[in-house]
Each structure stands twice: as structure tokens, then as C-alpha cells.
């Protein structure tokens, strides 16, 4: 999905909390920003919503230099 989604694109996941925690861990490894929110029926519903936004980033160069 990382290769398909453009920078600053968003994905919305809706599932049980246990599944979303695993997804959040994977998505965090891809340097995406995430936010988990409650179901529209309230916080007591076991289903939650995870919003993930792919960030635009460029790998930095080597910061050490030889003198």
C-alpha cells in the first residue's frame, strides 16, 4: 500500500482494537502519522477507526564529513 498511496494520502481502517494496534505498529514503521478515534456510536463499541496519513519525506544524506 505504501507504493500505491501518494504522499499526504490517507487510509481509513475500521476494525477491532486488537487488529488496529497491529496495523498501527506496521504503519508507524513506514513513517505514517496515525490517529485512532472512537466509533461513531460511542467509546463503548469495541470497533474503532484508525486514520493513517502517508507523509512526504526524503532520506537525508550522510551527516558526517571527512576533513
PQR file with spaces between the fields and no chain letter, atoms N, CA, C, O and H, PARSE charges and radii, in Angstrom:
ATOM       1  N    UNK     1       0.823   -1.184    0.000 -0.4000 1.5000
ATOM       2  CA   UNK     1       0.000    0.000    0.000 -0.0000 2.0000
ATOM       3  C    UNK     1       0.870    1.251    0.000  0.5500 1.7000
ATOM       4  O    UNK     1       0.461    2.285   -0.529 -0.5500 1.4000
ATOM       5  N    UNK     2       2.053    1.174    0.580 -0.4000 1.5000
ATOM       6  CA   UNK     2       2.938    2.335    0.647 -0.0000 2.0000
ATOM       7  C    UNK     2       3.323    2.816   -0.751  0.5500 1.7000
ATOM       8  O    UNK     2       3.472    4.019   -0.969 -0.5500 1.4000
ATOM       9  H    UNK     2       2.386    0.335    1.010  0.4000 1.0000
ATOM      10  N    UNK     3       3.483    1.907   -1.685 -0.4000 1.5000
ATOM      11  CA   UNK     3       3.864    2.289   -3.046 -0.0000 2.0000
ATOM      12  C    UNK     3       2.677    2.824   -3.842  0.5500 1.7000
ATOM      13  O    UNK     3       2.869    3.591   -4.785 -0.5500 1.4000
ATOM      14  H    UNK     3       3.361    0.930   -1.508  0.4000 1.0000
ATOM      15  N    UNK     4       1.482    2.442   -3.488 -0.4000 1.5000
ATOM      16  CA   UNK     4       0.290    2.877   -4.215 -0.0000 2.0000
ATOM      17  C    UNK     4      -0.150    4.268   -3.772  0.5500 1.7000
ATOM      18  O    UNK     4      -0.518    5.101   -4.600 -0.5500 1.4000
ATOM      19  H    UNK     4       1.326    1.818   -2.722  0.4000 1.0000
ATOM      20  N    UNK     5      -0.112    4.513   -2.479 -0.4000 1.5000
ATOM      21  CA   UNK     5      -0.623    5.763   -1.921 -0.0000 2.0000
ATOM      22  C    UNK     5       0.372    6.902   -2.139  0.5500 1.7000
ATOM      23  O    UNK     5       1.569    6.753   -1.895 -0.5500 1.4000
ATOM      24  H    UNK     5       0.187    3.836   -1.806  0.4000 1.0000
ATOM      25  N    UNK     6      -0.135    8.023   -2.595 -0.4000 1.5000
ATOM      26  CA   UNK     6       0.708    9.204   -2.806 -0.0000 2.0000
ATOM      27  C    UNK     6       1.059    9.844   -1.464  0.5500 1.7000
ATOM      28  O    UNK     6       0.363    9.633   -0.471 -0.5500 1.4000
ATOM      29  H    UNK     6      -1.107    8.144   -2.794  0.4000 1.0000
ATOM      30  N    UNK     7       2.139   10.627   -1.435 -0.4000 1.5000
ATOM      31  CA   UNK     7       2.459   11.358   -0.199 -0.0000 2.0000
ATOM      32  C    UNK     7       1.296   12.253    0.219  0.5500 1.7000
ATOM      33  O    UNK     7       0.652   12.888   -0.616 -0.5500 1.4000
ATOM      34  H    UNK     7       2.705   10.799   -2.241  0.4000 1.0000
ATOM      35  N    UNK     8       1.042   12.292    1.504 -0.4000 1.5000
ATOM      36  CA   UNK     8      -0.056   13.026    2.128 -0.0000 2.0000
ATOM      37  C    UNK     8      -1.425   12.434    1.802  0.5500 1.7000
ATOM      38  O    UNK     8      -2.449   13.079    2.029 -0.5500 1.4000
ATOM      39  H    UNK     8       1.565   11.776    2.183  0.4000 1.0000
ATOM      40  N    UNK     9      -1.449   11.217    1.274 -0.4000 1.5000
ATOM      41  CA   UNK     9      -2.694   10.486    1.076 -0.0000 2.0000
ATOM      42  C    UNK     9      -3.092    9.817    2.382  0.5500 1.7000
ATOM      43  O    UNK     9      -2.252    9.604    3.257 -0.5500 1.4000
ATOM      44  H    UNK     9      -0.617   10.693    1.089  0.4000 1.0000
ATOM      45  N    UNK    10      -4.370    9.488    2.513 -0.4000 1.5000
ATOM      46  CA   UNK    10      -4.876    8.924    3.769 -0.0000 2.0000
ATOM      47  C    UNK    10      -5.563    7.582    3.534  0.5500 1.7000
ATOM      48  O    UNK    10      -6.109    7.316    2.463 -0.5500 1.4000
ATOM      49  H    UNK    10      -5.051    9.661    1.802  0.4000 1.0000
ATOM      50  N    UNK    11      -5.516    6.752    4.567 -0.4000 1.5000
ATOM      51  CA   UNK    11      -6.208    5.466    4.581 -0.0000 2.0000
ATOM      52  C    UNK    11      -7.009    5.406    5.872  0.5500 1.7000
ATOM      53  O    UNK    11      -6.529    5.821    6.926 -0.5500 1.4000
ATOM      54  H    UNK    11      -5.073    6.969    5.437  0.4000 1.0000
ATOM      55  N    UNK    12      -8.227    4.891    5.789 -0.4000 1.5000
ATOM      56  CA   UNK    12      -9.077    4.755    6.970 -0.0000 2.0000
ATOM      57  C    UNK    12      -9.322    3.269    7.203  0.5500 1.7000
ATOM      58  O    UNK    12      -9.864    2.574    6.344 -0.5500 1.4000
ATOM      59  H    UNK    12      -8.617    4.553    4.932  0.4000 1.0000
ATOM      60  N    UNK    13      -8.913    2.790    8.382 -0.4000 1.5000
ATOM      61  CA   UNK    13      -9.120    1.406    8.786 -0.0000 2.0000
ATOM      62  C    UNK    13     -10.213    1.382    9.844  0.5500 1.7000
ATOM      63  O    UNK    13     -10.262    2.253   10.712 -0.5500 1.4000
ATOM      64  H    UNK    13      -8.473    3.355    9.081  0.4000 1.0000
ATOM      65  N    UNK    14     -11.085    0.387    9.772 -0.4000 1.5000
ATOM      66  CA   UNK    14     -12.151    0.246   10.765 -0.0000 2.0000
ATOM      67  C    UNK    14     -12.214   -1.226   11.166  0.5500 1.7000
ATOM      68  O    UNK    14     -12.555   -2.089   10.356 -0.5500 1.4000
ATOM      69  H    UNK    14     -11.045   -0.321    9.067  0.4000 1.0000
ATOM      70  N    UNK    15     -11.881   -1.498   12.429 -0.4000 1.5000
ATOM      71  CA   UNK    15     -11.824   -2.890   12.884 -0.0000 2.0000
ATOM      72  C    UNK    15     -11.774   -2.920   14.407  0.5500 1.7000
ATOM      73  O    UNK    15     -11.919   -1.893   15.070 -0.5500 1.4000
ATOM      74  H    UNK    15     -11.604   -0.798   13.087  0.4000 1.0000
ATOM      75  N    UNK    16     -11.565   -4.111   14.942 -0.4000 1.5000
ATOM      76  CA   UNK    16     -11.413   -4.290   16.382 -0.0000 2.0000
ATOM      77  C    UNK    16     -10.107   -3.638   16.842  0.5500 1.7000
ATOM      78  O    UNK    16      -9.171   -3.487   16.057 -0.5500 1.4000
ATOM      79  H    UNK    16     -11.447   -4.946   14.403  0.4000 1.0000
ATOM      80  N    UNK    17     -10.053   -3.262   18.095 -0.4000 1.5000
ATOM      81  CA   UNK    17      -8.891   -2.556   18.642 -0.0000 2.0000
ATOM      82  C    UNK    17      -7.620   -3.390   18.515  0.5500 1.7000
ATOM      83  O    UNK    17      -6.566   -2.852   18.175 -0.5500 1.4000
ATOM      84  H    UNK    17     -10.814   -3.385   18.733  0.4000 1.0000
ATOM      85  N    UNK    18      -7.698   -4.690   18.780 -0.4000 1.5000
ATOM      86  CA   UNK    18      -6.511   -5.546   18.710 -0.0000 2.0000
ATOM      87  C    UNK    18      -5.890   -5.526   17.312  0.5500 1.7000
ATOM      88  O    UNK    18      -4.669   -5.467   17.173 -0.5500 1.4000
ATOM      89  H    UNK    18      -8.554   -5.128   19.056  0.4000 1.0000
ATOM      90  N    UNK    19      -6.722   -5.574   16.294 -0.4000 1.5000
ATOM      91  CA   UNK    19      -6.234   -5.552   14.913 -0.0000 2.0000
ATOM      92  C    UNK    19      -5.634   -4.189   14.590  0.5500 1.7000
ATOM      93  O    UNK    19      -4.579   -4.103   13.960 -0.5500 1.4000
ATOM      94  H    UNK    19      -7.714   -5.622   16.407  0.4000 1.0000
ATOM      95  N    UNK    20      -6.303   -3.129   15.019 -0.4000 1.5000
ATOM      96  CA   UNK    20      -5.825   -1.780   14.717 -0.0000 2.0000
ATOM      97  C    UNK    20      -4.502   -1.466   15.402  0.5500 1.7000
ATOM      98  O    UNK    20      -3.699   -0.702   14.866 -0.5500 1.4000
ATOM      99  H    UNK    20      -7.159   -3.199   15.531  0.4000 1.0000
ATOM     100  N    UNK    21      -4.264   -2.035   16.563 -0.4000 1.5000
ATOM     101  CA   UNK    21      -2.977   -1.832   17.239 -0.0000 2.0000
ATOM     102  C    UNK    21      -1.848   -2.461   16.422  0.5500 1.7000
ATOM     103  O    UNK    21      -0.767   -1.884   16.306 -0.5500 1.4000
ATOM     104  H    UNK    21      -4.917   -2.656   16.998  0.4000 1.0000
ATOM     105  N    UNK    22      -2.097   -3.635   15.859 -0.4000 1.5000
ATOM     106  CA   UNK    22      -1.098   -4.277   14.998 -0.0000 2.0000
ATOM     107  C    UNK    22      -0.863   -3.460   13.730  0.5500 1.7000
ATOM     108  O    UNK    22       0.276   -3.289   13.296 -0.5500 1.4000
ATOM     109  H    UNK    22      -2.975   -4.104   15.952  0.4000 1.0000
ATOM     110  N    UNK    23      -1.943   -2.960   13.143 -0.4000 1.5000
ATOM     111  CA   UNK    23      -1.819   -2.134   11.938 -0.0000 2.0000
ATOM     112  C    UNK    23      -1.059   -0.849   12.253  0.5500 1.7000
ATOM     113  O    UNK    23      -0.218   -0.415   11.466 -0.5500 1.4000
ATOM     114  H    UNK    23      -2.868   -3.098   13.496  0.4000 1.0000
ATOM     115  N    UNK    24      -1.350   -0.245   13.395 -0.4000 1.5000
ATOM     116  CA   UNK    24      -0.681    0.998   13.788 -0.0000 2.0000
ATOM     117  C    UNK    24       0.821    0.786   13.936  0.5500 1.7000
ATOM     118  O    UNK    24       1.607    1.666   13.584 -0.5500 1.4000
ATOM     119  H    UNK    24      -2.033   -0.598   14.035  0.4000 1.0000
ATOM     120  N    UNK    25       1.223   -0.357   14.447 -0.4000 1.5000
ATOM     121  CA   UNK    25       2.641   -0.664   14.599 -0.0000 2.0000
ATOM     122  C    UNK    25       3.322   -0.779   13.231  0.5500 1.7000
ATOM     123  O    UNK    25       4.427   -0.271   13.043 -0.5500 1.4000
ATOM     124  H    UNK    25       0.584   -1.072   14.732  0.4000 1.0000
ATOM     125  N    UNK    26       2.673   -1.434   12.292 -0.4000 1.5000
ATOM     126  CA   UNK    26       3.231   -1.591   10.943 -0.0000 2.0000
ATOM     127  C    UNK    26       3.299   -0.246   10.226  0.5500 1.7000
ATOM     128  O    UNK    26       4.311    0.097    9.614 -0.5500 1.4000
ATOM     129  H    UNK    26       1.775   -1.847   12.444  0.4000 1.0000
ATOM     130  N    UNK    27       2.212    0.505   10.312 -0.4000 1.5000
ATOM     131  CA   UNK    27       2.135    1.801    9.636 -0.0000 2.0000
ATOM     132  C    UNK    27       3.149    2.782   10.226  0.5500 1.7000
ATOM     133  O    UNK    27       3.721    3.595    9.501 -0.5500 1.4000
ATOM     134  H    UNK    27       1.390    0.227   10.809  0.4000 1.0000
ATOM     135  N    UNK    28       3.369    2.708   11.526 -0.4000 1.5000
ATOM     136  CA   UNK    28       4.383    3.557   12.151 -0.0000 2.0000
ATOM     137  C    UNK    28       5.778    3.256   11.627  0.5500 1.7000
ATOM     138  O    UNK    28       6.610    4.157   11.512 -0.5500 1.4000
ATOM     139  H    UNK    28       2.904    2.048   12.115  0.4000 1.0000
ATOM     140  N    UNK    29       6.036    1.994   11.308 -0.4000 1.5000
ATOM     141  CA   UNK    29       7.315    1.612   10.722 -0.0000 2.0000
ATOM     142  C    UNK    29       7.526    2.189    9.334  0.5500 1.7000
ATOM     143  O    UNK    29       8.661    2.324    8.878 -0.5500 1.4000
ATOM     144  H    UNK    29       5.360    1.262   11.400  0.4000 1.0000
ATOM     145  N    UNK    30       6.438    2.529    8.665 -0.4000 1.5000
ATOM     146  CA   UNK    30       6.527    3.159    7.346 -0.0000 2.0000
ATOM     147  C    UNK    30       6.537    4.680    7.442  0.5500 1.7000
ATOM     148  O    UNK    30       6.459    5.375    6.429 -0.5500 1.4000
ATOM     149  H    UNK    30       5.516    2.420    9.036  0.4000 1.0000
ATOM     150  N    UNK    31       6.634    5.196    8.674 -0.4000 1.5000
ATOM     151  CA   UNK    31       6.695    6.635    8.951 -0.0000 2.0000
ATOM     152  C    UNK    31       5.417    7.371    8.552  0.5500 1.7000
ATOM     153  O    UNK    31       5.471    8.504    8.073 -0.5500 1.4000
ATOM     154  H    UNK    31       6.697    4.632    9.497  0.4000 1.0000
ATOM     155  N    UNK    32       4.283    6.733    8.749 -0.4000 1.5000
ATOM     156  CA   UNK    32       2.999    7.385    8.523 -0.0000 2.0000
ATOM     157  C    UNK    32       2.512    7.940    9.856  0.5500 1.7000
ATOM     158  O    UNK    32       2.817    7.382   10.910 -0.5500 1.4000
ATOM     159  H    UNK    32       4.239    5.813    9.138  0.4000 1.0000
ATOM     160  N    UNK    33       1.758    9.032    9.816 -0.4000 1.5000
ATOM     161  CA   UNK    33       1.117    9.567   11.017 -0.0000 2.0000
ATOM     162  C    UNK    33      -0.213    8.856   11.212  0.5500 1.7000
ATOM     163  O    UNK    33      -0.935    8.613   10.245 -0.5500 1.4000
ATOM     164  H    UNK    33       1.510    9.486    8.960  0.4000 1.0000
ATOM     165  N    UNK    34      -0.544    8.519   12.463 -0.4000 1.5000
ATOM     166  CA   UNK    34      -1.788    7.803   12.737 -0.0000 2.0000
ATOM     167  C    UNK    34      -2.574    8.483   13.844  0.5500 1.7000
ATOM     168  O    UNK    34      -2.028    9.199   14.683 -0.5500 1.4000
ATOM     169  H    UNK    34       0.042    8.716   13.249  0.4000 1.0000
ATOM     170  N    UNK    35      -3.870    8.234   13.814 -0.4000 1.5000
ATOM     171  CA   UNK    35      -4.757    8.709   14.871 -0.0000 2.0000
ATOM     172  C    UNK    35      -5.895    7.705   15.000  0.5500 1.7000
ATOM     173  O    UNK    35      -6.554    7.370   14.016 -0.5500 1.4000
ATOM     174  H    UNK    35      -4.314    7.652   13.132  0.4000 1.0000
ATOM     175  N    UNK    36      -6.121    7.224   16.229 -0.4000 1.5000
ATOM     176  CA   UNK    36      -7.207    6.291   16.478 -0.0000 2.0000
ATOM     177  C    UNK    36      -8.348    7.040   17.156  0.5500 1.7000
ATOM     178  O    UNK    36      -8.140    7.751   18.139 -0.5500 1.4000
ATOM     179  H    UNK    36      -5.586    7.495   17.029  0.4000 1.0000
ATOM     180  N    UNK    37      -9.548    6.875   16.621 -0.4000 1.5000
ATOM     181  CA   UNK    37     -10.724    7.555   17.162 -0.0000 2.0000
ATOM     182  C    UNK    37     -11.807    6.527   17.466  0.5500 1.7000
ATOM     183  O    UNK    37     -11.793    5.410   16.949 -0.5500 1.4000
ATOM     184  H    UNK    37      -9.717    6.298   15.822  0.4000 1.0000
ATOM     185  N    UNK    38     -12.745    6.936   18.317 -0.4000 1.5000
ATOM     186  CA   UNK    38     -13.850    6.057   18.698 -0.0000 2.0000
ATOM     187  C    UNK    38     -14.838    5.883   17.550  0.5500 1.7000
ATOM     188  O    UNK    38     -14.899    6.686   16.620 -0.5500 1.4000
ATOM     189  H    UNK    38     -12.756    7.844   18.737  0.4000 1.0000
ATOM     190  N    UNK    39     -15.599    4.815   17.652 -0.4000 1.5000
ATOM     191  CA   UNK    39     -16.696    4.535   16.724 -0.0000 2.0000
ATOM     192  C    UNK    39     -17.742    5.634   16.855  0.5500 1.7000
ATOM     193  O    UNK    39     -17.865    6.241   17.918 -0.5500 1.4000
ATOM     194  H    UNK    39     -15.549    4.162   18.408  0.4000 1.0000
ATOM     195  N    UNK    40     -18.491    5.898   15.798 -0.4000 1.5000
ATOM     196  CA   UNK    40     -19.492    6.966   15.860 -0.0000 2.0000
ATOM     197  C    UNK    40     -20.628    6.682   16.845  0.5500 1.7000
ATOM     198  O    UNK    40     -21.369    7.590   17.220 -0.5500 1.4000
ATOM     199  H    UNK    40     -18.391    5.404   14.934  0.4000 1.0000
ATOM     200  N    UNK    41     -20.762    5.423   17.263 -0.4000 1.5000
ATOM     201  CA   UNK    41     -21.794    5.082   18.247 -0.0000 2.0000
ATOM     202  C    UNK    41     -21.308    5.252   19.683  0.5500 1.7000
ATOM     203  O    UNK    41     -22.067    5.007   20.621 -0.5500 1.4000
ATOM     204  H    UNK    41     -20.159    4.685   16.959  0.4000 1.0000
ATOM     205  N    UNK    42     -20.066    5.665   19.868 -0.4000 1.5000
ATOM     206  CA   UNK    42     -19.565    5.925   21.209 -0.0000 2.0000
ATOM     207  C    UNK    42     -18.331    5.123   21.549  0.5500 1.7000
ATOM     208  O    UNK    42     -17.943    4.224   20.805 -0.5500 1.4000
ATOM     209  H    UNK    42     -19.450    5.864   19.106  0.4000 1.0000
ATOM     210  N    UNK    43     -17.706    5.449   22.685 -0.4000 1.5000
ATOM     211  CA   UNK    43     -16.457    4.792   23.076 -0.0000 2.0000
ATOM     212  C    UNK    43     -16.635    3.365   23.592  0.5500 1.7000
ATOM     213  O    UNK    43     -15.651    2.635   23.710 -0.5500 1.4000
ATOM     214  H    UNK    43     -18.022    6.180   23.290  0.4000 1.0000
ATOM     215  N    UNK    44     -17.848    2.956   23.899 -0.4000 1.5000
ATOM     216  CA   UNK    44     -18.063    1.607   24.428 -0.0000 2.0000
ATOM     217  C    UNK    44     -18.157    0.542   23.339  0.5500 1.7000
ATOM     218  O    UNK    44     -18.192   -0.649   23.647 -0.5500 1.4000
ATOM     219  H    UNK    44     -18.648    3.549   23.803  0.4000 1.0000
ATOM     220  N    UNK    45     -18.198    0.945   22.092 -0.4000 1.5000
ATOM     221  CA   UNK    45     -18.234   -0.004   20.977 -0.0000 2.0000
ATOM     222  C    UNK    45     -16.818   -0.549   20.775  0.5500 1.7000
ATOM     223  O    UNK    45     -15.871    0.235   20.706 -0.5500 1.4000
ATOM     224  H    UNK    45     -18.169    1.913   21.842  0.4000 1.0000
ATOM     225  N    UNK    46     -16.647   -1.881   20.678 -0.4000 1.5000
ATOM     226  CA   UNK    46     -15.295   -2.445   20.560 -0.0000 2.0000
ATOM     227  C    UNK    46     -14.609   -2.133   19.228  0.5500 1.7000
ATOM     228  O    UNK    46     -13.399   -2.319   19.102 -0.5500 1.4000
ATOM     229  H    UNK    46     -17.416   -2.518   20.735  0.4000 1.0000
ATOM     230  N    UNK    47     -15.353   -1.672   18.255 -0.4000 1.5000
ATOM     231  CA   UNK    47     -14.783   -1.327   16.958 -0.0000 2.0000
ATOM     232  C    UNK    47     -14.298    0.125   16.981  0.5500 1.7000
ATOM     233  O    UNK    47     -15.015    1.009   17.449 -0.5500 1.4000
ATOM     234  H    UNK    47     -16.337   -1.522   18.358  0.4000 1.0000
ATOM     235  N    UNK    48     -13.101    0.371   16.486 -0.4000 1.5000
ATOM     236  CA   UNK    48     -12.523    1.720   16.441 -0.0000 2.0000
ATOM     237  C    UNK    48     -12.150    2.061   15.002  0.5500 1.7000
ATOM     238  O    UNK    48     -12.246    1.222   14.106 -0.5500 1.4000
ATOM     239  H    UNK    48     -12.518   -0.347   16.106  0.4000 1.0000
ATOM     240  N    UNK    49     -11.724    3.302   14.799 -0.4000 1.5000
ATOM     241  CA   UNK    49     -11.319    3.777   13.483 -0.0000 2.0000
ATOM     242  C    UNK    49      -9.886    4.289   13.586  0.5500 1.7000
ATOM     243  O    UNK    49      -9.559    5.074   14.475 -0.5500 1.4000
ATOM     244  H    UNK    49     -11.646    3.983   15.527  0.4000 1.0000
ATOM     245  N    UNK    50      -9.039    3.835   12.668 -0.4000 1.5000
ATOM     246  CA   UNK    50      -7.649    4.276   12.609 -0.0000 2.0000
ATOM     247  C    UNK    50      -7.452    5.040   11.306  0.5500 1.7000
ATOM     248  O    UNK    50      -7.720    4.521   10.222 -0.5500 1.4000
ATOM     249  H    UNK    50      -9.305    3.197   11.946  0.4000 1.0000
ATOM     250  N    UNK    51      -6.984    6.271   11.423 -0.4000 1.5000
ATOM     251  CA   UNK    51      -6.712    7.099   10.253 -0.0000 2.0000
ATOM     252  C    UNK    51      -5.201    7.199   10.115  0.5500 1.7000
ATOM     253  O    UNK    51      -4.511    7.599   11.052 -0.5500 1.4000
ATOM     254  H    UNK    51      -6.767    6.693   12.303  0.4000 1.0000
ATOM     255  N    UNK    52      -4.690    6.836    8.947 -0.4000 1.5000
ATOM     256  CA   UNK    52      -3.249    6.877    8.691 -0.0000 2.0000
ATOM     257  C    UNK    52      -2.983    7.792    7.501  0.5500 1.7000
ATOM     258  O    UNK    52      -3.645    7.689    6.468 -0.5500 1.4000
ATOM     259  H    UNK    52      -5.250    6.511    8.185  0.4000 1.0000
ATOM     260  N    UNK    53      -2.012    8.686    7.654 -0.4000 1.5000
ATOM     261  CA   UNK    53      -1.654    9.629    6.593 -0.0000 2.0000
ATOM     262  C    UNK    53      -0.186    9.426    6.239  0.5500 1.7000
ATOM     263  O    UNK    53       0.697    9.512    7.093 -0.5500 1.4000
ATOM     264  H    UNK    53      -1.475    8.769    8.493  0.4000 1.0000
ATOM     265  N    UNK    54       0.050    9.157    4.965 -0.4000 1.5000
ATOM     266  CA   UNK    54       1.426    8.985    4.497 -0.0000 2.0000
ATOM     267  C    UNK    54       2.091   10.350    4.410  0.5500 1.7000
ATOM     268  O    UNK    54       1.543   11.286    3.826 -0.5500 1.4000
ATOM     269  H    UNK    54      -0.667    9.087    4.272  0.4000 1.0000
ATOM     270  N    UNK    55       3.266   10.452    4.990 -0.4000 1.5000
ATOM     271  CA   UNK    55       3.997   11.716    4.990 -0.0000 2.0000
ATOM     272  C    UNK    55       4.979   11.760    3.829  0.5500 1.7000
ATOM     273  O    UNK    55       5.455   10.726    3.361 -0.5500 1.4000
ATOM     274  H    UNK    55       3.711    9.693    5.464  0.4000 1.0000
ATOM     275  N    UNK    56       5.267   12.951    3.380 -0.4000 1.5000
ATOM     276  CA   UNK    56       6.282   13.153    2.355 -0.0000 2.0000
ATOM     277  C    UNK    56       7.613   13.348    3.059  0.5500 1.7000
ATOM     278  O    UNK    56       7.780   14.295    3.827 -0.5500 1.4000
ATOM     279  H    UNK    56       4.880   13.791    3.760  0.4000 1.0000
ATOM     280  N    UNK    57       8.541   12.476    2.807 -0.4000 1.5000
ATOM     281  CA   UNK    57       9.853   12.608    3.424 -0.0000 2.0000
ATOM     282  C    UNK    57      10.915   12.149    2.440  0.5500 1.7000
ATOM     283  O    UNK    57      10.671   11.314    1.570 -0.5500 1.4000
ATOM     284  H    UNK    57       8.405   11.706    2.183  0.4000 1.0000
ATOM     285  N    UNK    58      12.084   12.712    2.602 -0.4000 1.5000
ATOM     286  CA   UNK    58      13.224   12.382    1.766 -0.0000 2.0000
ATOM     287  C    UNK    58      14.334   11.909    2.689  0.5500 1.7000
ATOM     288  O    UNK    58      14.634   12.549    3.697 -0.5500 1.4000
ATOM     289  H    UNK    58      12.282   13.391    3.309  0.4000 1.0000
ATOM     290  N    UNK    59      14.934   10.796    2.339 -0.4000 1.5000
ATOM     291  CA   UNK    59      16.038   10.279    3.144 -0.0000 2.0000
ATOM     292  C    UNK    59      17.192   11.269    3.097  0.5500 1.7000
ATOM     293  O    UNK    59      17.602   11.717    2.026 -0.5500 1.4000
ATOM     294  H    UNK    59      14.691   10.277    1.519  0.4000 1.0000
ATOM     295  N    UNK    60      17.703   11.599    4.267 -0.4000 1.5000
ATOM     296  CA   UNK    60      18.796   12.568    4.344 -0.0000 2.0000
ATOM     297  C    UNK    60      20.113   11.949    3.927  0.5500 1.7000
ATOM     298  O    UNK    60      20.275   10.729    3.935 -0.5500 1.4000
ATOM     299  H    UNK    60      17.369   11.234    5.137  0.4000 1.0000
ATOM     300  N    UNK    61      21.042   12.800    3.565 -0.4000 1.5000
ATOM     301  CA   UNK    61      22.376   12.342    3.198 -0.0000 2.0000
ATOM     302  C    UNK    61      23.181   11.988    4.434  0.5500 1.7000
ATOM     303  O    UNK    61      22.694   12.119    5.557 -0.5500 1.4000
ATOM     304  H    UNK    61      20.910   13.791    3.559  0.4000 1.0000
ATOM     305  N    UNK    62      24.371   11.555    4.235 -0.4000 1.5000
ATOM     306  CA   UNK    62      25.258   11.212    5.337 -0.0000 2.0000
ATOM     307  C    UNK    62      25.690   12.503    6.023  0.5500 1.7000
ATOM     308  O    UNK    62      26.294   13.367    5.386 -0.5500 1.4000
ATOM     309  H    UNK    62      24.766   11.448    3.323  0.4000 1.0000
ATOM     310  N    UNK    63      25.393   12.645    7.293 -0.4000 1.5000
ATOM     311  CA   UNK    63      25.666   13.894    8.002 -0.0000 2.0000
ATOM     312  C    UNK    63      27.119   14.018    8.457  0.5500 1.7000
ATOM     313  O    UNK    63      27.535   15.094    8.887 -0.5500 1.4000
ATOM     314  H    UNK    63      24.902   11.943    7.811  0.4000 1.0000
ATOM     315  N    UNK    64      27.894   12.942    8.370 -0.4000 1.5000
ATOM     316  CA   UNK    64      29.295   13.021    8.776 -0.0000 2.0000
ATOM     317  C    UNK    64      30.141   13.400    7.567  0.5500 1.7000
ATOM     318  O    UNK    64      29.863   12.981    6.444 -0.5500 1.4000
ATOM     319  H    UNK    64      27.556   12.069    8.020  0.4000 1.0000
ATOM     320  N    UNK    65      31.141   14.171    7.804 -0.4000 1.5000
ATOM     321  CA   UNK    65      32.031   14.569    6.706 -0.0000 2.0000
ATOM     322  C    UNK    65      33.476   14.312    7.116  0.5500 1.7000
ATOM     323  O    UNK    65      33.821   14.355    8.297 -0.5500 1.4000
ATOM     324  H    UNK    65      31.367   14.511    8.716  0.4000 1.0000
ATOM     325  N    UNK    66      34.297   14.047    6.132 -0.4000 1.5000
ATOM     326  CA   UNK    66      35.718   13.844    6.406 -0.0000 2.0000
ATOM     327  C    UNK    66      36.446   15.151    6.165  0.5500 1.7000
ATOM     328  O    UNK    66      36.147   15.877    5.217 -0.5500 1.4000
ATOM     329  H    UNK    66      34.016   14.012    5.173  0.4000 1.0000
ATOM     330  N    UNK    67      37.398   15.442    7.024 -0.4000 1.5000
ATOM     331  CA   UNK    67      38.130   16.709    6.885 -0.0000 2.0000
ATOM     332  C    UNK    67      39.562   16.454    6.545  0.5500 1.7000
ATOM     333  O    UNK    67      40.337   17.397    6.388 -0.5500 1.4000
ATOM     334  H    UNK    67      37.642   14.852    7.794  0.4000 1.0000
